[in-house]
Amino acid sequence: MVQGSCSDLTRIEVKLNANRMVVGTLRGFDQFMNLVIDNTVEVNGNENNDIGMVVIRGNSVVTVEALEPIARPQ
């Protein structure tokens, strides 16, 4: 499934449908925007739940935001 990978451990915030949000380290993705995220934390109001490594189906992704600058390839 994983066609793209992220060797520089990019931290991202993913907003999902049904007003859900997770934060974690992007490990990979494919052409359907399915995401593999490690060290994932589900953010629910003031409550945070550590959920480990997850695969998020692309059709449930609303937005993806980098939480730190991404280096441009040379």
N, C-alpha and C positions, 0 to 999 in steps of 0.2 A: 504494500500500500504506500509506503513512504517513498515519494519521488524526490522531494527536496529535503535537505537536512540542514541543520544550523550548528556549525561547529563552534561558534562564538558564544553559545549559551545566552540567547536573547530572551530577556524577561518581557513578558507580554501580559496585557489585560484583555480578556475576551468577554464581550457582552453577548449573551445568548438570548434566545426568545424566552418569553414568560418572565422577563425582568430578572434573569439570573446572571451572575458574573463570576468568573474565575480568574485567578492570577497565577502564573507559573512560568516555567522555562520551556520555550519552544524547542522541541527536538526534531520535528519533521512535519511534512505536509504533502498533499498530493493535488492533482488537477481539480478535484472536487472541493478543495479547501477543507478536507478532513484534516484535523490537527492532532499531533501527538504532543502532549504537554506533561512535563515532569515537575515534581515538587509543587503540585497544584494545591491551591487554597481556594475553596468556594467562599465567596464573600456574600453574606446575607444580612444586610443591615449592620448591626454592631457585632454580629457573630461571624467568626471565621472557622471553617472546618477544613483540616488537612485531609486531602483525599488522594495524595500520591500521584502516580502516573495515570493519565487518562487519555482516551481517544475521543475526540469531539467530532461528531458528524457535521460536515460542512453546511448542511441545510439548516442547522440550528444556530449558526453564527450570524450575529447582527453586525458587530464591529470588532476589529482587532487593533490594539494600540500598543506600540513599543513603549516600555517604561524607562528605557535608557537609550542613548544614541546608538545608531547602528552604523558601523564603519563601512565606508564605501570601498568596493573592491578596486584594486589598482590595476 
